[in-house]
């Protein structure tokens, strides 16, 4: 397989992956320490520190605000909603919509069901607010994992070819901040509110301009126009892992 230089978008996602992972690991460490110390506060008072919460809030809030505007630094997956990224094809085919509605429904259901369990655990006192924050931060890491490495929604439910054609790309922040429903403060609820506004904006645009979201009608979504090469990156990664797995098996057999 021909190797390609990592695109700017892929590099940006790796930066997000590192930053979000550090946020999650740091919060987890603080949470576990204070649980062991039995301080009565899941983050040792940091949950009341406006500076700490403000830094986390700014990081995610700015990300969401930027989604409302066209940008060369964002993935085409979320940029296809804008008119400037619509290139009408000369020979327009009918977009492949068969089963799309039901697949979108099952994508939503697959998110609601596990979070219903999460809600029950919180309401029954098994989970506290600290764990809900950790779950939200874990979701933020999983969001980038879906883009860079493996996406269960793409593979098992939506069957889209790549992130560029993803029907639910801008659902990510609403999914990410679902646990914040139960944490009543300005930072959590404002993040959740902005995520829901972003989701509604995406869905309204899809209903008004479905032609922007399909490769059959929007030439901007074709493989030839793609500069991200996320799919190629994933293929290279799978090829590397397959090769390493083969080498590992070979070494084990050789030692035997």
C-alpha positions in Angstrom: 0.0 0.0 0.0 1.3 3.4 -1.0 2.1 5.6 2.0 0.7 9.0 2.2 1.7 12.0 4.3 -0.6 12.7 7.2 -3.1 15.4 6.3 -3.6 18.5 8.3 -7.1 17.3 9.4 -5.7 14.0 10.6 -3.0 15.8 12.5 -5.6 18.0 14.1 -7.6 15.0 15.2 -4.5 13.5 16.8 -4.0 16.7 18.8 -7.6 16.5 20.0 -7.1 12.9 20.9 -4.0 13.7 23.0 -5.6 16.7 24.7 -8.9 15.0 25.5 -7.1 11.9 26.7 -5.0 14.0 29.1 -8.1 15.7 30.4 -9.8 12.3 31.0 -6.7 10.8 32.6 -6.1 13.8 34.8 -9.7 14.0 35.9 -9.7 10.2 36.6 -6.6 10.5 38.7 -8.0 13.3 40.8 -11.3 11.5 41.2 -9.8 8.3 42.4 -7.4 10.0 44.8 -10.3 11.9 46.4 -12.5 8.8 46.6 -9.7 7.0 48.4 -9.2 9.9 50.7 -12.9 10.1 51.2 -12.9 13.9 51.0 -16.6 14.0 50.2 -15.9 15.9 47.0 -15.3 13.8 43.8 -12.6 16.2 42.5 -11.4 17.6 45.8 -13.1 20.9 45.3 -11.9 21.4 41.8 -15.6 21.0 40.7 -16.1 24.3 42.5 -13.0 25.9 40.9 -14.2 28.3 38.2 -10.7 28.5 36.7 -10.5 24.7 36.1 -14.0 24.4 34.9 -13.5 27.5 32.8 -10.5 26.0 30.9 -12.5 22.8 30.1 -15.5 24.9 29.1 -13.6 27.2 26.8 -11.9 24.2 25.1 -15.1 22.5 24.1 -17.3 25.6 23.7 -14.9 27.2 21.2 -14.8 23.9 19.3 -18.6 23.9 19.0 -18.9 27.6 18.0 -16.5 27.0 15.2 -18.8 24.3 13.8 -21.3 26.9 12.9 -19.0 28.5 10.4 -17.2 27.3 7.2 -13.6 26.4 8.0 -10.6 24.8 6.2 -9.4 23.4 9.5 -12.4 21.2 10.0 -13.4 17.9 8.5 -15.5 17.8 5.4 -17.8 15.6 7.4 -19.2 18.5 9.3 -18.5 21.1 6.6 -20.8 19.6 4.0 -23.8 21.4 5.5 -22.6 24.8 4.1 -23.6 26.1 0.7 -20.0 27.0 -0.2 -19.1 23.3 0.0 -21.9 22.2 -2.4 -20.8 21.3 -5.9 -23.8 20.3 -8.0 -22.9 17.4 -10.3 -23.5 17.8 -14.0 -25.1 14.4 -14.2 -27.1 14.2 -11.0 -28.0 10.7 -9.8 -30.7 9.9 -7.3 -29.1 9.9 -3.8 -29.0 6.5 -2.1 -31.5 7.0 0.7 -33.0 3.5 1.0 -32.9 2.5 4.6 -31.2 5.7 5.7 -34.0 6.8 7.9 -34.1 3.5 9.8 -30.4 3.4 10.1 -30.4 6.9 11.6 -33.1 5.8 14.0 -31.0 2.8 15.2 -28.0 5.0 15.6 -30.0 7.2 17.9 -31.5 4.2 19.7 -28.0 2.6 20.2 -27.0 5.8 22.0 -30.2 6.2 24.1 -30.3 2.7 25.4 -26.9 2.6 27.2 -27.4 6.1 28.5 -30.7 5.0 29.9 -28.7 2.5 32.0 -26.3 5.3 32.9 -29.3 7.4 34.1 -30.7 4.6 36.2 -27.2 4.1 37.9 -27.1 7.9 38.6 -30.6 8.2 40.0 -30.2 5.1 42.2 -27.0 6.6 43.7 -24.5 4.0 42.1 -22.9 6.8 40.1 -22.1 10.2 41.5 -21.6 13.5 39.7 -17.9 13.0 39.5 -18.4 9.7 37.5 -20.8 11.5 35.2 -18.1 14.0 34.4 -15.6 11.2 33.7 -18.1 9.5 31.5 -18.5 12.7 29.4 -14.8 13.1 29.1 -14.5 9.4 28.1 -17.1 10.0 25.5 -15.0 12.9 24.1 -12.0 10.5 23.7 -14.2 7.9 22.1 -15.4 10.5 19.6 -11.9 11.0 18.2 -11.3 7.2 18.3 -14.3 6.8 16.0 -12.8 9.3 13.6 -9.2 8.0 13.6 -9.4 4.3 14.3 -12.8 2.6 14.4 -16.4 3.8 14.4 -19.1 1.3 15.4 -21.8 3.5 14.0 -20.2 3.6 10.6 -19.3 -0.2 10.5 -22.4 -1.7 12.1 -25.3 0.7 11.7 -25.0 3.6 9.2 -22.8 1.7 6.6 -21.4 5.0 5.3 -18.2 4.8 3.3 -16.3 7.3 5.5 -16.6 10.3 7.9 -17.1 12.6 4.9 -20.5 11.0 4.2 -21.5 10.5 7.8 -25.1 11.3 8.4 -24.7 12.0 12.1 -21.3 13.8 12.1 -22.6 16.8 14.1 -24.3 14.7 16.7 -21.0 14.2 18.4 -21.1 16.9 21.0 -24.8 16.2 21.9 -23.7 12.6 22.5 -20.6 13.6 24.3 -22.4 15.8 26.8 -25.4 13.6 27.5 -24.2 12.9 31.1 -24.2 16.7 31.8 -28.1 16.7 32.0 -27.8 15.7 35.6 -25.0 18.2 36.6 -26.7 21.5 37.4 -24.2 24.4 36.9 -23.5 27.0 34.2 -20.6 25.2 32.6 -22.2 21.8 32.1 -25.6 23.0 31.0 -24.3 25.7 28.7 -22.1 23.1 27.0 -25.1 20.7 26.6 -27.3 23.6 25.4 -24.8 24.6 22.7 -24.4 20.9 21.7 -28.2 20.6 21.2 -28.3 23.9 19.2 -25.6 22.5 17.0 -27.5 19.2 16.6 -30.8 21.0 15.7 -29.0 23.3 13.2 -27.5 20.2 11.5 -30.8 18.4 11.3 -32.7 21.5 10.0 -30.0 22.0 7.3 -30.3 18.3 6.4 -34.1 18.6 6.0 -33.8 21.8 3.9 -30.8 20.9 1.8 -30.4 17.1 1.6 -28.5 17.4 -1.6 -25.5 18.8 0.3 -25.2 15.6 2.3 -25.0 13.0 -0.5 -22.1 12.2 -2.7 -24.5 11.4 -5.6 -25.6 15.1 -5.7 -22.6 16.9 -4.1 -19.3 16.6 -6.0 -17.5 18.1 -3.1 -17.9 14.8 -1.2 -16.3 12.6 -3.8 -13.1 10.8 -3.1 -11.2 12.8 -5.7 -11.9 16.0 -3.8 -11.0 14.7 -0.4 -7.9 16.1 1.2 -8.3 14.4 4.6 -7.5 10.8 3.5 -8.9 9.5 6.8 -10.0 6.3 5.1 -6.5 5.7 3.8 -5.1 6.4 7.2 -7.4 3.8 8.7 -6.4 1.3 6.0 -2.7 1.9 6.7 -3.3 1.4 10.4 -5.2 -1.9 9.8 -2.5 -3.1 7.5 0.2 -2.3 10.1 -1.7 -4.1 12.8 -2.4 -7.1 10.6 1.3 -7.2 9.8 2.3 -6.9 13.4 -0.2 -9.7 14.4 1.3 -11.9 11.7 4.8 -11.3 12.9 3.8 -12.0 16.5 2.3 -15.3 15.5 5.3 -16.1 13.5 7.6 -15.4 16.4 5.5 -17.5 18.8 5.6 -20.5 16.4 9.3 -20.1 15.8 10.0 -20.2 19.6 7.9 -23.3 19.9 
